[in-house]
Amino acid sequence: MNQTKVKSQTVHVEDILIAYQRLKDVVAHTPLQKNERLSEKYGCHVYVKREDLQHVRSFKLRGAYYKIKTVENEAREKGIVCASAGNHAQGVAFACSHLGISGTIFMPQTTPKQKIDQVRMFGRDYVDIVLVGDTFDDSSESATEYANKENKIFIHPFDDLDIIAGQGTVAVEIMNDIEEPVDFVFASIGGGGLVSGLSAYIKNLSPHTRMIGVEPEGAASMKAALKNNCVTALESIDKFVDGAAVKCVGQKTYEICKDYVDDIIPVPEGKVCTTILDLYNEHAIIAEPAGALPIAALDFYKEEIKGKSVICVISGGNNDIGRMQEIKEKSLIYEGLLYYFIINFPQRAGALREFLDGVLGPEDDITTFEYTKKNNKESGPGLVGIELKRKEDYAGLIERMQQKGFPYTEVNKDSTLFHLLI
């Protein structure tokens, strides 16, 4: 009796192996690639698990398909419902189409258009999309209410043991493909389904392996839960890393992470953007923000991983090309290369020329300039964006503005002003 109770509370190796057997002819066995450039950079052996090359460009297909398969007969009769910021929705849509099951998918209104279009493509005529709320948590609340009212089956994106077992099949492939002992595994955390499945399998096969969960700094809900010894809902989150922007992790995923995950690293959103650009420019990998999290975390663990065998799971590659300008801007700001100022220009002829000649450095570039001259005023404010060649040039820029008598307010340092103007 006790054994049955324990099994119902967690995921075991045998549960993941059962899921693996059921999924092996459905999902892609994605490559585990040694990355020579990252290995050289960090002085270790870095392998990347390419779940961005999965059929729906995300690991989420594994859990969604396996869960729906376990309730297939009931689902055909009732239909299913899910809530997702994008990748779980695509996995559910793929499963619905392939199994001939009708589904209703609730997505936040802030979901990138690319992900919405992908859901429509994978789901074909079997799914309806409902856009509601600003966050995953908002859409999840609406989806749960709808499922209860219409007596449909709700497919949770992470806090479900079958979902976790399905995601754990990533670990089966990793351990089958790797030829050396694994010292570290880095994986992103949104609700915790992926890292729970990975750690439940890997820790039982290789207890010495350190499991490192990586969260966006603006939505570090698993770190908060582990710190408070209970599932904790964050008051607000940064929605930029949409695939991992979850206010509250699951109870089941929390319990598994509490037992198996060795550390949680919150990564600033700007650092994630730098990593997305590096992966694209240097490695020809298109990673979405949540997919880039584990690679971004390596900088924060560079001393510990020297000489070790390291696996990073690139969890998804559903990145909207329309976001690239925003990604570049966030990266430049994080790297200390882009600054916005409100500058009070004297309203006299030659003031702007004096600023350009006397304040800007030879390699500085103006990216934004908004100024309207007003009569009967001694000075007028202008919004100026300046991109530096090197972050060390910042001190000289500030010094020259002060010497030349241009009063300024640095917008980067005022979050309210920044969001209002930029």
Secondary structure, DSSP 8 states (H G I E B T S, - for coil): -HHHHHHHHS--HHHHHHHHHHHTTTS----EEE-HHHHHHHTSEEEEEEGGGSTTSBTHHHHHHHHHHHTHHHHHHH-EEEE-SSHHHHHHHHHHHHHT--EEEEE-TTS-HHHHHHHHHHHGGGEEEEE-SSSHHHHHHHHHHHHHHHT-EE--SSSSHHHHHHHTHHHHHHHHH--S---EEEEE-SSSHHHHHHHHHHHHH-TT-EEEEEEEGGG-HHHHHHHHTS----S----SSGGG--SS--HHHHHHHHHH--EEEEE-HHHHHHHHHHHHHHH-----HHHHHHHHHGGGGTTTTTTSEEEEEE-B----GGGHHHHHHHHHHHTT-EEEEEEEEESSTTHHHHHHHHTS-TT-EEEEEEE---TT-SEEEEEEEEE-SSGGGHHHHHHHHHHTT--EEEGGG-HHHHHHH-
